[in-house]
Amino acid sequence: MKLMGKQILLRPMEIEDAERFVELINDEELRQYLALTFPINKIMEEEWIRNSSNNRTNVNFSIETLEGVLIGATGLKDIDWVNRSAEFGIAIFDKKYWNKGMGTEATKLMLRYAFEYLNLNRIFLRTYEYNKRAIRVYEKCGFLIEGKERQGRYLKGKYWDLVRMSIIAEDYWRNIE
């Protein structure tokens, strides 16, 4: 399945995406926003794509511009088919595309997929308290802050809180554009 937006396309992740992802993900500035500590290589990324693609509790998409430039990834993980919930993740890996509304558009497309196609009831996420840009995007898309995980992230000599946010289907359907 492909999901088309005004600026981007979400398409199934492919093994061929690994090389570009590795090139972008190992950037130090970007990594402060990811839940990764160790560097990754192409073999590791290909293995992650294979494993997550063969798992029905994960759904991952690559984010491309409409011109075909691979700029990031998004997905749902640990889908709980009984309680109808999943954890959401997104990253615009290519910094040239930050602050252009593409993360917001990708998030809205994923929420549409989660609620309208998968019939999920609750989507949640965790982000870092210093990631103000992401928090604004999530709030714009209907997520509410549920709480914090105190000092859940260590980065460059300091512990930071993790911010937990969620959106439920009822809120999604009420605020759909």
C-alpha positions in Angstrom: 0.0 0.0 0.0 1.2 3.5 -0.8 -0.2 6.6 0.9 0.0 9.8 -1.1 0.2 13.3 0.5 0.6 16.7 -1.0 4.4 16.7 -0.6 5.3 13.1 0.2 4.6 9.5 -0.5 4.7 6.7 2.1 5.6 3.4 0.5 6.6 0.0 1.8 10.2 -0.1 3.0 12.6 -2.0 0.8 16.0 -3.5 1.4 17.4 -1.0 -1.2 16.5 1.8 1.2 19.2 0.6 3.7 22.1 2.3 2.1 20.5 5.7 2.0 19.2 5.3 5.6 22.7 4.4 6.9 24.2 7.4 5.2 21.7 9.7 6.9 21.1 8.0 10.3 24.7 8.1 11.4 24.7 11.9 11.4 25.4 13.1 15.0 22.9 15.9 14.9 20.1 13.7 13.7 20.9 10.9 16.2 20.0 13.0 19.2 16.4 12.6 18.2 16.6 8.8 17.6 16.5 6.0 20.1 19.9 4.8 18.8 23.2 4.8 20.6 25.5 2.8 18.5 26.4 3.4 14.9 24.7 1.3 12.3 26.0 -0.2 9.0 24.2 -1.4 5.9 24.2 -5.1 7.1 22.5 -4.1 10.3 19.9 -1.9 8.6 19.1 -4.5 6.0 18.6 -7.1 8.8 16.3 -4.7 10.6 14.2 -4.1 7.5 14.0 -7.8 6.8 13.0 -8.6 10.4 10.4 -5.9 10.7 8.9 -6.7 7.3 8.3 -10.3 8.3 6.5 -9.3 11.6 2.8 -8.6 11.6 3.2 -6.5 14.7 5.2 -3.9 12.8 4.3 -1.8 9.8 7.0 0.4 8.3 7.0 2.9 5.5 9.7 4.8 3.7 9.0 8.5 3.3 9.8 9.9 -0.2 9.2 13.3 -1.7 6.9 13.3 -4.7 10.1 13.7 -6.8 11.3 10.3 -5.5 13.9 11.5 -2.9 14.1 9.1 0.1 14.0 11.3 3.2 12.9 9.3 6.2 10.9 6.5 7.6 7.7 6.0 9.7 5.8 3.2 11.2 3.9 1.4 13.9 5.5 -1.1 16.1 4.4 -3.6 18.7 0.8 -3.6 17.4 -1.4 -5.1 20.0 -4.3 -6.6 17.9 -6.4 -7.4 21.1 -6.2 -3.9 22.7 -5.9 -2.3 19.3 -2.9 -0.1 20.1 0.5 0.5 18.6 3.6 2.7 19.2 4.2 5.3 16.5 7.6 6.4 15.2 8.8 8.8 12.6 12.0 10.4 11.5 12.9 12.8 8.6 16.5 11.6 8.3 17.5 14.1 5.6 18.0 17.5 7.4 17.4 19.4 4.1 13.7 18.5 4.6 13.3 19.6 8.2 10.8 22.4 8.9 8.9 21.9 5.7 5.8 20.2 7.0 6.7 16.8 5.8 6.8 15.2 9.2 3.4 16.6 10.0 2.1 15.2 6.7 3.7 11.8 7.3 2.2 11.7 10.8 -1.3 12.5 9.5 -1.0 9.8 6.8 0.1 7.2 9.4 -2.8 8.1 11.6 -5.2 7.7 8.7 -3.7 4.3 8.0 -3.8 3.3 11.7 -7.4 4.3 12.3 -9.1 4.0 8.9 -7.3 0.8 7.6 -6.0 -1.1 10.6 -9.0 -0.2 12.9 -6.6 0.6 15.8 -8.0 2.5 18.8 -4.9 4.0 20.4 -1.6 5.2 19.0 1.1 6.3 21.4 4.7 7.5 21.2 7.6 8.7 23.3 9.9 11.6 22.4 12.5 13.6 24.3 11.6 16.7 26.2 14.2 18.7 24.2 12.6 17.7 20.9 10.2 20.7 20.9 9.7 20.6 17.1 8.4 17.0 17.3 6.1 17.7 20.2 4.5 20.6 18.2 4.0 18.3 15.3 2.4 15.6 17.4 0.1 18.1 19.1 -0.9 19.6 15.8 -1.9 16.1 14.7 -4.1 15.5 17.7 -1.7 13.7 20.2 -2.1 14.7 23.9 0.7 14.5 26.5 0.0 11.7 28.9 3.0 12.1 31.1 6.7 11.8 31.4 9.2 9.1 32.1 11.7 10.9 34.3 15.3 10.9 33.2 14.6 8.2 30.6 17.3 9.4 28.2 21.0 10.0 28.6 22.7 12.3 26.1 26.0 14.1 26.3 26.3 14.2 30.1 22.7 14.9 31.0 19.6 12.9 31.7 16.4 14.0 30.0 12.7 13.2 30.5 10.8 11.2 27.9 7.4 12.7 27.0 4.6 10.2 26.4 1.8 11.2 24.1 -1.2 9.4 22.5 -4.2 9.8 20.3 -7.3 7.6 20.4 -9.6 6.9 17.6 -12.4 8.9 19.1 -10.2 12.0 18.9 -9.0 11.2 15.4 -12.5 10.9 14.0 -13.7 14.1 15.8 -10.8 16.2 14.4 -10.4 14.6 10.9 -9.9 17.3 8.2 
